């Protein structure tokens, strides 16, 4: 059964997906997507580019039809087949001239990490390697503190390809997937630790479906930190007196069902109070699905809603677990009293390690890189208002 027939069979047009969606409100959208996928009608590029791929619609669907996300993803792949790949879909492709990470390497120094063979391989992903480097540095400090025999697989040549696939460009995933699996296996890995939720989904879900069963365990960093603490291999000792709002990354919580472990870790930090104990009512930061690139002001406006939610719960800190969420939250930050920290950074603080960050400098660098790699990119004006 094809995707349209399957979706049409299950969907009752109840409208629940539209009620929770931060981007769409037209109930006719589902029929429009059916028509496009069945070659019966056209659909605008803007319509397809609005989707954050956050998965809120899939969770809200009472029939488990997958909301509209499944149809949007299929439509984006169809658009690539019909019109080819545009500049926005190649900015994360390691072989593309306008790859943003190549541009970043020309403008700032990129940290180098421990190589070689080890039973634990840490995969910081492109964002952790080139943009949110403090996340990767904090993780490495934690592994050192815990006495883990590890190696780091960083670098553009090992891009997992998940983000490009989400935009409809399957090339990087299909090219790099087999190479990544072989390299990790050759390093003697028993456990692979991923940072980015996209990388986690690639190794945990997409790679096995496409390339076959992997011969190593795949964990997201939150899961690994939870394990280290439970096994007493990592003992948070510094008292960090913060009331914390944990922001659930869409692709990890709704996409992969991982939400408990990060909260367990936060609960184990002395002096820390976690305000939102469950992912109920969790929302998107506005970064995903290519929306930050195509609609930067709208993307950052969505991110500002996270600060309002944190403020309503009297929190002075937002902790998240995704480089994209970190980037958007830091750029949209308006409430100076609320800090934004990655989970690994917070755990590093709990063992007495602080990694320097320059959020404003990084934001300026990224907008400069976006402008150089995407011909029609418009820098957001939210921060100047």
C-alpha beads as a LAMMPS data file, in Angstrom:
LAMMPS data file: protein, C-alpha beads

385 atoms
384 bonds

1 atom types
1 bond types

-500.0 500.0 xlo xhi
-500.0 500.0 ylo yhi
-500.0 500.0 zlo zhi

Masses

1 110.0

Atoms # bond

1 1 1 0.000 0.000 0.000
2 1 1 1.480 3.390 -0.953
3 1 1 1.755 6.259 1.512
4 1 1 -1.317 8.133 0.256
5 1 1 -3.573 5.074 0.294
6 1 1 -2.357 4.137 3.772
7 1 1 -2.810 7.652 5.120
8 1 1 -6.204 8.127 3.469
9 1 1 -7.423 4.836 4.939
10 1 1 -6.551 5.889 8.491
11 1 1 -7.170 9.655 8.467
12 1 1 -10.646 10.757 9.617
13 1 1 -10.032 14.483 8.922
14 1 1 -10.626 15.240 12.604
15 1 1 -8.338 18.268 12.446
16 1 1 -6.298 17.396 15.531
17 1 1 -3.035 17.703 13.571
18 1 1 -3.906 21.265 12.553
19 1 1 -4.830 22.225 16.106
20 1 1 -1.346 21.479 17.432
21 1 1 0.721 22.454 14.376
22 1 1 2.783 25.648 14.826
23 1 1 2.970 26.199 11.050
24 1 1 -0.213 25.071 9.267
25 1 1 -3.903 25.717 9.899
26 1 1 -5.542 24.914 6.551
27 1 1 -7.650 21.728 6.814
28 1 1 -7.440 21.311 3.038
29 1 1 -3.677 20.757 3.239
30 1 1 -4.018 16.983 3.583
31 1 1 -6.057 16.701 0.379
32 1 1 -3.596 19.029 -1.376
33 1 1 -0.707 16.756 -0.353
34 1 1 -2.648 13.696 -1.517
35 1 1 -3.165 15.332 -4.895
36 1 1 0.494 16.274 -5.257
37 1 1 1.761 12.817 -4.312
38 1 1 -0.699 11.208 -6.739
39 1 1 0.351 13.563 -9.564
40 1 1 -3.134 15.045 -9.668
41 1 1 -2.233 18.615 -8.670
42 1 1 0.638 20.951 -7.861
43 1 1 1.747 22.365 -4.556
44 1 1 3.854 25.441 -3.834
45 1 1 7.439 25.233 -2.642
46 1 1 6.534 27.517 0.263
47 1 1 3.854 25.128 1.460
48 1 1 6.381 22.303 1.706
49 1 1 9.078 24.509 3.267
50 1 1 6.912 25.644 6.185
51 1 1 7.036 22.289 7.994
52 1 1 9.307 22.006 11.042
53 1 1 9.085 18.175 10.956
54 1 1 8.531 18.486 14.714
55 1 1 6.135 15.527 14.929
56 1 1 3.512 17.285 17.042
57 1 1 0.905 16.332 14.454
58 1 1 1.876 12.653 14.583
59 1 1 1.524 12.545 18.379
60 1 1 -1.843 14.323 18.266
61 1 1 -3.304 12.012 15.592
62 1 1 -5.838 9.676 17.297
63 1 1 -5.661 7.209 14.389
64 1 1 -1.839 7.017 14.295
65 1 1 -1.878 8.080 10.656
66 1 1 1.276 10.078 11.218
67 1 1 -0.292 13.509 10.952
68 1 1 0.940 15.603 8.037
69 1 1 4.658 15.097 8.665
70 1 1 4.718 11.800 6.791
71 1 1 3.057 13.386 3.767
72 1 1 5.345 16.426 3.857
73 1 1 8.464 14.245 3.963
74 1 1 7.288 12.189 0.990
75 1 1 6.382 15.366 -0.899
76 1 1 9.810 16.882 -0.302
77 1 1 11.473 13.781 -1.739
78 1 1 9.141 13.942 -4.740
79 1 1 10.013 17.604 -5.280
80 1 1 13.720 16.727 -5.411
81 1 1 13.043 14.102 -8.079
82 1 1 11.079 16.627 -10.135
83 1 1 13.125 19.793 -9.678
84 1 1 16.513 18.672 -8.403
85 1 1 18.316 19.887 -5.296
86 1 1 18.529 23.598 -4.486
87 1 1 21.098 25.557 -2.479
88 1 1 19.181 25.223 0.778
89 1 1 19.225 21.447 0.459
90 1 1 22.977 21.238 -0.121
91 1 1 24.277 23.420 2.732
92 1 1 24.804 20.292 4.856
93 1 1 26.100 18.091 2.031
94 1 1 29.832 17.419 2.597
95 1 1 30.462 17.341 -1.160
96 1 1 28.680 20.627 -1.925
97 1 1 30.618 23.842 -2.502
98 1 1 28.168 25.793 -0.330
99 1 1 28.431 23.458 2.679
100 1 1 28.215 25.675 5.768
101 1 1 30.769 23.662 7.726
102 1 1 33.400 24.209 5.038
103 1 1 32.692 27.928 5.327
104 1 1 32.990 27.789 9.119
105 1 1 36.368 26.030 8.899
106 1 1 37.664 28.996 6.893
107 1 1 36.583 31.433 9.627
108 1 1 37.304 29.769 12.976
109 1 1 39.537 27.144 14.514
110 1 1 37.903 23.745 14.953
111 1 1 38.824 21.638 18.016
112 1 1 40.620 18.340 17.477
113 1 1 39.846 15.261 19.529
114 1 1 41.296 11.912 20.516
115 1 1 41.413 9.367 17.696
116 1 1 42.411 5.727 17.483
117 1 1 40.560 2.585 18.522
118 1 1 38.374 2.174 21.618
119 1 1 35.246 0.321 22.768
120 1 1 33.359 3.630 23.064
121 1 1 33.104 5.924 20.039
122 1 1 31.771 9.444 20.523
123 1 1 30.104 10.940 17.440
124 1 1 29.631 14.710 18.001
125 1 1 28.109 15.246 14.563
126 1 1 28.746 18.183 12.257
127 1 1 27.081 20.731 14.545
128 1 1 29.045 19.581 17.586
129 1 1 32.273 19.479 15.589
130 1 1 31.980 22.879 13.920
131 1 1 29.236 25.026 15.518
132 1 1 28.280 24.122 19.100
133 1 1 31.784 22.958 19.939
134 1 1 31.268 23.546 23.675
135 1 1 28.841 20.605 23.694
136 1 1 31.488 18.249 22.339
137 1 1 34.217 19.636 24.588
138 1 1 31.995 19.168 27.645
139 1 1 31.242 15.577 26.642
140 1 1 34.925 14.769 26.203
141 1 1 35.645 16.240 29.653
142 1 1 32.955 13.979 31.126
143 1 1 34.383 10.891 29.423
144 1 1 37.814 11.744 30.808
145 1 1 36.417 12.242 34.323
146 1 1 34.607 8.891 34.149
147 1 1 37.750 7.093 32.967
148 1 1 36.162 5.866 29.746
149 1 1 38.300 4.324 27.024
150 1 1 36.954 6.343 24.104
151 1 1 37.695 7.723 20.670
152 1 1 36.029 10.575 18.793
153 1 1 34.749 10.317 15.227
154 1 1 34.484 13.936 14.129
155 1 1 34.913 15.695 10.832
156 1 1 32.857 16.564 7.801
157 1 1 33.734 13.333 6.029
158 1 1 31.654 11.449 8.614
159 1 1 28.448 13.500 8.320
160 1 1 25.543 11.135 9.087
161 1 1 23.322 12.661 6.378
162 1 1 20.128 12.806 8.460
163 1 1 19.612 16.568 8.220
164 1 1 20.035 16.563 4.446
165 1 1 17.641 13.632 4.190
166 1 1 15.050 15.644 6.109
167 1 1 15.168 18.310 3.419
168 1 1 14.677 15.704 0.696
169 1 1 18.365 15.260 -0.211
170 1 1 19.180 11.594 0.451
171 1 1 22.632 11.751 -1.153
172 1 1 24.823 12.329 1.946
173 1 1 23.076 9.630 3.965
174 1 1 23.378 7.041 1.215
175 1 1 27.037 7.902 0.531
176 1 1 28.274 8.245 4.087
177 1 1 26.169 5.643 5.884
178 1 1 28.174 2.548 4.868
179 1 1 31.471 4.395 5.348
180 1 1 30.512 5.545 8.848
181 1 1 29.386 2.088 9.909
182 1 1 32.611 0.520 8.635
183 1 1 34.826 3.116 10.335
184 1 1 33.071 2.752 13.696
185 1 1 33.277 -1.038 13.524
186 1 1 36.954 -0.878 12.539
187 1 1 37.673 1.213 15.620
188 1 1 36.458 -1.664 17.776
189 1 1 33.305 0.034 18.956
190 1 1 30.955 -1.743 21.306
191 1 1 29.023 1.457 21.999
192 1 1 28.456 4.513 19.840
193 1 1 27.483 7.737 21.644
194 1 1 25.724 10.320 19.508
195 1 1 25.063 13.937 20.424
196 1 1 22.676 15.312 17.797
197 1 1 19.162 13.779 17.809
198 1 1 19.431 13.606 14.019
199 1 1 22.629 11.571 14.235
200 1 1 20.992 9.364 16.858
201 1 1 18.037 8.708 14.563
202 1 1 20.376 8.019 11.637
203 1 1 22.362 5.335 13.463
204 1 1 19.559 3.935 15.574
205 1 1 16.753 3.859 13.033
206 1 1 17.616 4.907 9.486
207 1 1 20.924 3.050 8.992
208 1 1 19.660 -0.352 10.195
209 1 1 16.608 -0.078 7.947
210 1 1 18.698 0.820 4.897
211 1 1 22.055 -0.891 5.474
212 1 1 21.252 -3.720 7.891
213 1 1 21.786 -4.460 11.583
214 1 1 24.751 -2.693 13.207
215 1 1 27.258 -4.630 15.299
216 1 1 27.516 -1.945 17.990
217 1 1 25.123 -0.364 20.492
218 1 1 23.808 3.131 19.699
219 1 1 23.048 5.554 22.544
220 1 1 22.193 9.227 22.684
221 1 1 24.418 11.166 25.094
222 1 1 21.551 11.561 27.577
223 1 1 21.179 7.783 27.727
224 1 1 24.905 7.283 28.199
225 1 1 25.156 9.916 30.942
226 1 1 22.210 8.306 32.726
227 1 1 24.012 4.960 32.550
228 1 1 27.287 6.373 33.877
229 1 1 25.517 7.967 36.842
230 1 1 23.485 4.835 37.605
231 1 1 26.660 2.730 37.554
232 1 1 28.466 5.259 39.795
233 1 1 31.090 5.806 37.126
234 1 1 30.168 9.484 37.132
235 1 1 29.284 11.293 40.342
236 1 1 28.029 14.894 40.080
237 1 1 29.481 16.649 43.131
238 1 1 29.089 20.380 42.570
239 1 1 25.880 21.960 43.905
240 1 1 24.196 23.876 41.066
241 1 1 21.271 25.846 42.430
242 1 1 19.030 26.293 39.405
243 1 1 15.376 25.776 38.664
244 1 1 15.561 24.112 35.259
245 1 1 13.207 23.869 32.304
246 1 1 14.184 20.923 30.108
247 1 1 13.430 21.604 26.447
248 1 1 12.655 18.343 24.646
249 1 1 14.232 18.124 21.173
250 1 1 11.520 17.125 18.691
251 1 1 13.481 14.476 16.830
252 1 1 14.547 12.802 20.055
253 1 1 11.335 12.959 22.077
254 1 1 8.576 12.576 19.507
255 1 1 10.831 11.106 16.822
256 1 1 12.644 8.468 18.880
257 1 1 10.739 8.291 22.159
258 1 1 13.724 9.346 24.299
259 1 1 12.816 11.840 27.036
260 1 1 13.235 10.178 30.429
261 1 1 17.030 9.813 30.596
262 1 1 17.885 13.514 30.349
263 1 1 15.464 14.229 33.177
264 1 1 17.028 11.468 35.264
265 1 1 20.434 13.072 34.770
266 1 1 19.166 16.531 35.775
267 1 1 17.495 15.085 38.864
268 1 1 20.877 13.700 39.953
269 1 1 22.626 17.078 39.963
270 1 1 22.881 18.407 43.552
271 1 1 20.836 21.552 44.173
272 1 1 18.982 21.395 40.847
273 1 1 15.194 21.496 40.582
274 1 1 13.554 20.212 37.399
275 1 1 10.315 22.099 36.742
276 1 1 8.826 19.989 33.934
277 1 1 9.050 16.340 34.932
278 1 1 7.411 15.017 31.752
279 1 1 7.416 16.017 28.060
280 1 1 3.720 16.887 28.250
281 1 1 3.007 20.088 26.299
282 1 1 6.570 20.198 24.988
283 1 1 6.931 22.283 21.852
284 1 1 9.321 22.868 18.970
285 1 1 12.153 25.412 19.118
286 1 1 11.488 26.451 15.511
287 1 1 14.837 25.326 14.099
288 1 1 14.064 22.095 12.246
289 1 1 12.865 21.144 8.805
290 1 1 14.886 23.913 7.160
291 1 1 12.623 26.596 8.663
292 1 1 15.527 28.456 10.326
293 1 1 17.072 28.931 6.900
294 1 1 13.926 29.726 4.931
295 1 1 12.011 31.767 7.520
296 1 1 14.512 32.985 10.154
297 1 1 12.273 35.557 11.868
298 1 1 9.401 33.104 12.164
299 1 1 11.812 30.440 13.400
300 1 1 13.175 32.617 16.197
301 1 1 9.693 33.781 17.165
302 1 1 8.780 30.149 17.789
303 1 1 11.968 29.760 19.865
304 1 1 10.945 32.712 22.037
305 1 1 7.874 30.716 23.132
306 1 1 10.209 28.332 24.977
307 1 1 11.418 31.211 27.142
308 1 1 7.831 32.158 27.972
309 1 1 7.115 28.573 29.031
310 1 1 10.235 28.530 31.211
311 1 1 9.377 31.869 32.756
312 1 1 5.856 30.706 33.632
313 1 1 7.445 27.906 35.672
314 1 1 9.826 30.361 37.413
315 1 1 12.905 28.788 35.831
316 1 1 16.256 30.547 35.584
317 1 1 17.765 28.032 33.143
318 1 1 16.781 26.099 30.022
319 1 1 18.634 22.848 29.388
320 1 1 18.313 21.132 26.035
321 1 1 20.010 18.268 24.285
322 1 1 20.239 19.239 20.621
323 1 1 22.634 21.502 18.739
324 1 1 19.837 22.957 16.603
325 1 1 17.737 23.761 19.660
326 1 1 20.777 25.304 21.349
327 1 1 21.474 27.467 18.330
328 1 1 17.929 28.764 18.013
329 1 1 17.382 29.315 21.723
330 1 1 20.657 31.188 22.107
331 1 1 19.894 33.396 19.113
332 1 1 16.325 34.110 20.229
333 1 1 17.275 34.750 23.834
334 1 1 15.426 37.805 25.102
335 1 1 15.058 37.025 28.797
336 1 1 18.558 37.761 30.092
337 1 1 17.838 36.128 33.452
338 1 1 17.252 32.730 31.800
339 1 1 20.412 30.888 30.749
340 1 1 20.535 28.301 27.955
341 1 1 22.800 25.293 28.522
342 1 1 23.359 21.943 26.841
343 1 1 22.865 18.855 29.006
344 1 1 26.521 17.807 28.646
345 1 1 27.655 21.311 29.609
346 1 1 25.512 21.202 32.740
347 1 1 26.846 17.801 33.744
348 1 1 30.376 19.079 33.120
349 1 1 29.654 21.975 35.497
350 1 1 28.545 19.438 38.089
351 1 1 32.005 17.852 38.015
352 1 1 33.785 21.198 38.137
353 1 1 34.449 21.738 34.411
354 1 1 33.342 24.912 32.634
355 1 1 33.646 25.248 28.848
356 1 1 33.811 28.779 27.445
357 1 1 31.056 29.935 25.075
358 1 1 30.593 33.065 22.975
359 1 1 26.956 32.903 21.896
360 1 1 26.732 36.356 20.289
361 1 1 29.945 35.813 18.361
362 1 1 28.710 32.421 17.179
363 1 1 25.339 33.851 16.127
364 1 1 27.065 36.517 14.056
365 1 1 29.349 33.920 12.476
366 1 1 26.451 31.659 11.530
367 1 1 24.448 34.438 9.900
368 1 1 27.563 35.430 7.963
369 1 1 28.031 31.853 6.810
370 1 1 24.359 31.437 5.880
371 1 1 24.531 34.629 3.829
372 1 1 27.592 33.397 1.948
373 1 1 26.189 29.912 1.275
374 1 1 22.548 30.734 0.452
375 1 1 21.989 33.377 -2.265
376 1 1 18.602 34.643 -1.008
377 1 1 19.210 34.328 2.725
378 1 1 17.826 37.156 4.868
379 1 1 19.306 37.699 8.310
380 1 1 16.681 37.767 11.069
381 1 1 15.634 41.111 12.492
382 1 1 14.261 39.754 15.752
383 1 1 17.367 40.559 17.761
384 1 1 17.273 44.217 16.736
385 1 1 13.667 44.761 17.874

Bonds

1 1 1 2
2 1 2 3
3 1 3 4
4 1 4 5
5 1 5 6
6 1 6 7
7 1 7 8
8 1 8 9
9 1 9 10
10 1 10 11
11 1 11 12
12 1 12 13
13 1 13 14
14 1 14 15
15 1 15 16
16 1 16 17
17 1 17 18
18 1 18 19
19 1 19 20
20 1 20 21
21 1 21 22
22 1 22 23
23 1 23 24
24 1 24 25
25 1 25 26
26 1 26 27
27 1 27 28
28 1 28 29
29 1 29 30
30 1 30 31
31 1 31 32
32 1 32 33
33 1 33 34
34 1 34 35
35 1 35 36
36 1 36 37
37 1 37 38
38 1 38 39
39 1 39 40
40 1 40 41
41 1 41 42
42 1 42 43
43 1 43 44
44 1 44 45
45 1 45 46
46 1 46 47
47 1 47 48
48 1 48 49
49 1 49 50
50 1 50 51
51 1 51 52
52 1 52 53
53 1 53 54
54 1 54 55
55 1 55 56
56 1 56 57
57 1 57 58
58 1 58 59
59 1 59 60
60 1 60 61
61 1 61 62
62 1 62 63
63 1 63 64
64 1 64 65
65 1 65 66
66 1 66 67
67 1 67 68
68 1 68 69
69 1 69 70
70 1 70 71
71 1 71 72
72 1 72 73
73 1 73 74
74 1 74 75
75 1 75 76
76 1 76 77
77 1 77 78
78 1 78 79
79 1 79 80
80 1 80 81
81 1 81 82
82 1 82 83
83 1 83 84
84 1 84 85
85 1 85 86
86 1 86 87
87 1 87 88
88 1 88 89
89 1 89 90
90 1 90 91
91 1 91 92
92 1 92 93
93 1 93 94
94 1 94 95
95 1 95 96
96 1 96 97
97 1 97 98
98 1 98 99
99 1 99 100
100 1 100 101
101 1 101 102
102 1 102 103
103 1 103 104
104 1 104 105
105 1 105 106
106 1 106 107
107 1 107 108
108 1 108 109
109 1 109 110
110 1 110 111
111 1 111 112
112 1 112 113
113 1 113 114
114 1 114 115
115 1 115 116
116 1 116 117
117 1 117 118
118 1 118 119
119 1 119 120
120 1 120 121
121 1 121 122
122 1 122 123
123 1 123 124
124 1 124 125
125 1 125 126
126 1 126 127
127 1 127 128
128 1 128 129
129 1 129 130
130 1 130 131
131 1 131 132
132 1 132 133
133 1 133 134
134 1 134 135
135 1 135 136
136 1 136 137
137 1 137 138
138 1 138 139
139 1 139 140
140 1 140 141
141 1 141 142
142 1 142 143
143 1 143 144
144 1 144 145
145 1 145 146
146 1 146 147
147 1 147 148
148 1 148 149
149 1 149 150
150 1 150 151
151 1 151 152
152 1 152 153
153 1 153 154
154 1 154 155
155 1 155 156
156 1 156 157
157 1 157 158
158 1 158 159
159 1 159 160
160 1 160 161
161 1 161 162
162 1 162 163
163 1 163 164
164 1 164 165
165 1 165 166
166 1 166 167
167 1 167 168
168 1 168 169
169 1 169 170
170 1 170 171
171 1 171 172
172 1 172 173
173 1 173 174
174 1 174 175
175 1 175 176
176 1 176 177
177 1 177 178
178 1 178 179
179 1 179 180
180 1 180 181
181 1 181 182
182 1 182 183
183 1 183 184
184 1 184 185
185 1 185 186
186 1 186 187
187 1 187 188
188 1 188 189
189 1 189 190
190 1 190 191
191 1 191 192
192 1 192 193
193 1 193 194
194 1 194 195
195 1 195 196
196 1 196 197
197 1 197 198
198 1 198 199
199 1 199 200
200 1 200 201
201 1 201 202
202 1 202 203
203 1 203 204
204 1 204 205
205 1 205 206
206 1 206 207
207 1 207 208
208 1 208 209
209 1 209 210
210 1 210 211
211 1 211 212
212 1 212 213
213 1 213 214
214 1 214 215
215 1 215 216
216 1 216 217
217 1 217 218
218 1 218 219
219 1 219 220
220 1 220 221
221 1 221 222
222 1 222 223
223 1 223 224
224 1 224 225
225 1 225 226
226 1 226 227
227 1 227 228
228 1 228 229
229 1 229 230
230 1 230 231
231 1 231 232
232 1 232 233
233 1 233 234
234 1 234 235
235 1 235 236
236 1 236 237
237 1 237 238
238 1 238 239
239 1 239 240
240 1 240 241
241 1 241 242
242 1 242 243
243 1 243 244
244 1 244 245
245 1 245 246
246 1 246 247
247 1 247 248
248 1 248 249
249 1 249 250
250 1 250 251
251 1 251 252
252 1 252 253
253 1 253 254
254 1 254 255
255 1 255 256
256 1 256 257
257 1 257 258
258 1 258 259
259 1 259 260
260 1 260 261
261 1 261 262
262 1 262 263
263 1 263 264
264 1 264 265
265 1 265 266
266 1 266 267
267 1 267 268
268 1 268 269
269 1 269 270
270 1 270 271
271 1 271 272
272 1 272 273
273 1 273 274
274 1 274 275
275 1 275 276
276 1 276 277
277 1 277 278
278 1 278 279
279 1 279 280
280 1 280 281
281 1 281 282
282 1 282 283
283 1 283 284
284 1 284 285
285 1 285 286
286 1 286 287
287 1 287 288
288 1 288 289
289 1 289 290
290 1 290 291
291 1 291 292
292 1 292 293
293 1 293 294
294 1 294 295
295 1 295 296
296 1 296 297
297 1 297 298
298 1 298 299
299 1 299 300
300 1 300 301
301 1 301 302
302 1 302 303
303 1 303 304
304 1 304 305
305 1 305 306
306 1 306 307
307 1 307 308
308 1 308 309
309 1 309 310
310 1 310 311
311 1 311 312
312 1 312 313
313 1 313 314
314 1 314 315
315 1 315 316
316 1 316 317
317 1 317 318
318 1 318 319
319 1 319 320
320 1 320 321
321 1 321 322
322 1 322 323
323 1 323 324
324 1 324 325
325 1 325 326
326 1 326 327
327 1 327 328
328 1 328 329
329 1 329 330
330 1 330 331
331 1 331 332
332 1 332 333
333 1 333 334
334 1 334 335
335 1 335 336
336 1 336 337
337 1 337 338
338 1 338 339
339 1 339 340
340 1 340 341
341 1 341 342
342 1 342 343
343 1 343 344
344 1 344 345
345 1 345 346
346 1 346 347
347 1 347 348
348 1 348 349
349 1 349 350
350 1 350 351
351 1 351 352
352 1 352 353
353 1 353 354
354 1 354 355
355 1 355 356
356 1 356 357
357 1 357 358
358 1 358 359
359 1 359 360
360 1 360 361
361 1 361 362
362 1 362 363
363 1 363 364
364 1 364 365
365 1 365 366
366 1 366 367
367 1 367 368
368 1 368 369
369 1 369 370
370 1 370 371
371 1 371 372
372 1 372 373
373 1 373 374
374 1 374 375
375 1 375 376
376 1 376 377
377 1 377 378
378 1 378 379
379 1 379 380
380 1 380 381
381 1 381 382
382 1 382 383
383 1 383 384
384 1 384 385
